[in-house]
Amino acid sequence: MRARRSRPLVVVAGLAVAGIIMLSWTQTWFTVHLHPGAAVAAKVDADGAAAVPQYTALAIASLALFLAMTIAGRVVRIVLAAVEILLGAGVVVSGITALADPVAAAKGAVGEVAGVADLSAVRRVVSSVDVSAWPAVGIAGGVLAVLLGVVVLVVQRSWPGPSRKYGAATAGAAADARAAAPVERDAVVDWDDLSAGVDPTSEPVAGPDDTAGAAADDTVGSKGRRSNDGAEAERGAP
C-alpha cells in the first residue's frame, strides 16, 4: 500500500518542482547598474527569461514528464526518470552558468537599453551587478528534479502498471463480442431449415425462461426438426 501511495506523491512533487523552476524564470535575477551617461537608464533588471531562456522549455518538459508518469508502464517510467535527471541537470548547469557571469547572462537586456550588442561593449557600460535569490531558487529546483528522477528509478518497480487491467478489459470485451456474434449461415443450412419447415429469414423468439441451448434448437439439427423427421419416417415418407 505504501508503494502504491508513493506514485501520486512523487508526481505531485514533480509538478511542484516544475512550478518552482517556472516561477524563478519569471522573477528578476540580476539588477545591472550602468555607468552614468552610458544609457538612458541607470540600471536594468534582467529576469530569468533574459538570463536563462531555456528554463521555460525545461520546466514545461518536466511538467509533461511527470503527468505522463501517471499512465506509463515500467519501461517507460525508467526512460522518463532518466530524462528527468537530464532535465534537472540542465536546469542546474544553466543556472550556475548564468550566476557565474551575470553580465553575459544579462547581455540582451543591457544591450536593448545601452544600444550595444557585443559582450565586450556591454561589459564596458556595466558598473556593478546585484544578484537576487531567484537564481539559487532555480538551481535548487534543478537539484530537486535530479533527486526526484533518482527516486523514480528506485521506487517505480513497485508501482502498479495500467497494462494488465486494460488488457484484461480488452480481452473481456473481445470475448463478449465473440459470444454475441450471430451464427454464420449458408445456402445448405437455409435449405435444411426449409426442409424442416423452419423459415430461415425469421428471428427466433426467446421466452423469459429460454436459455442459449433452447435458442440453438431453432436452427439446423433442432429437436423440432428431428421430431418431424421421425414422424415422416413412421408414416413411411420417402
ZIWO-V285519 format. One record per residue. RES is the residue in one small letter. SS is DSSP state (A for helix, B for strand, O for the rest). PHI is phi in degrees with one decimal (none if undefined). Layout:
# ZIWO-V285519
((RES	SS	PHI) (RES	SS	PHI))
This chain:
# ZIWO-V285519
((m	O	none) (r	A	-64.5) (a	A	-64.9) (r	A	-65.7) (r	A	-76.0) (s	A	-71.5) (r	A	-64.5) (p	A	-61.8) (l	A	-66.1) (v	A	-65.8) (v	A	-64.5) (v	A	-63.3) (a	A	-63.0) (g	A	-64.2) (l	A	-64.6) (a	A	-66.1) (v	A	-65.1) (a	A	-60.8) (g	A	-65.7) (i	A	-63.7) (i	A	-63.4) (m	A	-65.6) (l	A	-64.3) (s	A	-64.2) (w	A	-66.1) (t	A	-87.7) (q	O	-99.0) (t	B	-74.6) (w	B	-94.4) (f	B	-130.5) (t	B	-110.4) (v	B	-97.9) (h	B	-94.7) (l	B	-105.9) (h	O	-64.8) (p	O	-59.2) (g	O	83.5) (a	O	-78.2) (a	O	-154.8) (v	O	-71.7) (a	O	-114.9) (a	O	-83.1) (k	B	-147.7) (v	B	-132.9) (d	B	-96.3) (a	B	-109.5) (d	B	-86.7) (g	A	-63.4) (a	A	-62.9) (a	A	-85.6) (a	A	-79.8) (v	O	-133.6) (p	O	-62.5) (q	O	-74.4) (y	A	-60.2) (t	A	-63.7) (a	A	-67.1) (l	A	-66.0) (a	A	-68.3) (i	A	-65.7) (a	A	-63.2) (s	A	-65.3) (l	A	-62.0) (a	A	-64.7) (l	A	-63.6) (f	A	-71.8) (l	A	-66.2) (a	A	-68.1) (m	O	-65.8) (t	O	-68.9) (i	O	-124.3) (a	O	-80.4) (g	O	-82.2) (r	A	-64.7) (v	A	-64.5) (v	A	-65.9) (r	A	-63.2) (i	A	-62.9) (v	A	-63.6) (l	A	-64.6) (a	A	-64.2) (a	A	-63.8) (v	A	-64.6) (e	A	-63.9) (i	A	-62.6) (l	A	-66.2) (l	A	-63.4) (g	A	-62.9) (a	A	-63.6) (g	A	-62.9) (v	A	-63.2) (v	A	-64.1) (v	A	-63.8) (s	A	-64.0) (g	A	-65.8) (i	A	-66.0) (t	A	-62.5) (a	A	-66.5) (l	A	-69.6) (a	A	-72.2) (d	O	-138.4) (p	A	-61.5) (v	A	-64.8) (a	A	-64.8) (a	A	-67.5) (a	O	-95.3) (k	A	-58.7) (g	A	-63.8) (a	A	-66.7) (v	A	-69.7) (g	A	-62.4) (e	A	-65.5) (v	A	-85.5) (a	A	-86.9) (g	O	74.7) (v	O	-126.4) (a	O	-121.8) (d	O	-75.5) (l	A	-64.4) (s	A	-64.5) (a	A	-68.6) (v	A	-63.4) (r	A	-62.9) (r	A	-70.7) (v	A	-91.2) (v	B	-91.8) (s	B	-99.1) (s	B	-160.8) (v	B	-134.9) (d	B	-100.8) (v	B	-103.9) (s	O	-86.5) (a	O	-84.6) (w	A	-67.7) (p	A	-58.9) (a	A	-66.1) (v	A	-64.3) (g	A	-63.2) (i	A	-64.7) (a	A	-62.5) (g	A	-62.4) (g	A	-64.6) (v	A	-63.6) (l	A	-63.9) (a	A	-63.2) (v	A	-62.9) (l	A	-63.3) (l	A	-65.0) (g	A	-60.5) (v	A	-66.1) (v	A	-61.3) (v	A	-61.5) (l	A	-59.4) (v	A	-81.5) (v	A	-95.4) (q	A	-66.0) (r	A	-64.1) (s	A	-94.8) (w	O	-78.4) (p	O	-71.8) (g	O	-101.9) (p	O	-83.4) (s	A	-66.1) (r	A	-66.8) (k	A	-65.4) (y	A	-67.1) (g	A	-65.6) (a	A	-64.3) (a	A	-63.5) (t	A	-66.0) (a	A	-63.5) (g	A	-64.4) (a	A	-64.6) (a	A	-65.4) (a	A	-64.2) (d	A	-62.3) (a	A	-64.5) (r	A	-66.5) (a	A	-67.9) (a	A	-84.7) (a	O	-68.4) (p	O	-70.4) (v	O	-73.8) (e	O	-71.0) (r	O	-117.4) (d	O	-142.1) (a	A	-64.5) (v	A	-64.4) (v	A	-63.9) (d	A	-63.2) (w	A	-66.0) (d	A	-64.3) (d	A	-65.2) (l	A	-62.3) (s	A	-64.0) (a	O	-86.7) (g	O	82.7) (v	O	-107.8) (d	O	-77.0) (p	O	-71.1) (t	O	-90.3) (s	O	-90.5) (e	O	-87.4) (p	O	-66.5) (v	O	-95.2) (a	O	-96.2) (g	O	-82.3) (p	O	-65.8) (d	O	-103.6) (d	O	-72.7) (t	O	-115.1) (a	A	-62.3) (g	A	-66.1) (a	A	-67.1) (a	A	-64.5) (a	A	-67.4) (d	O	-69.5) (d	O	-80.9) (t	O	-99.9) (v	O	-60.6) (g	O	81.8) (s	O	-72.4) (k	A	-64.4) (g	A	-61.5) (r	A	-68.1) (r	A	-63.9) (s	A	-68.6) (n	A	-65.6) (d	A	-61.9) (g	A	-68.2) (a	A	-65.4) (e	A	-65.4) (a	A	-64.5) (e	A	-66.5) (r	O	-80.6) (g	O	79.9) (a	O	-67.8) (p	O	-69.7))
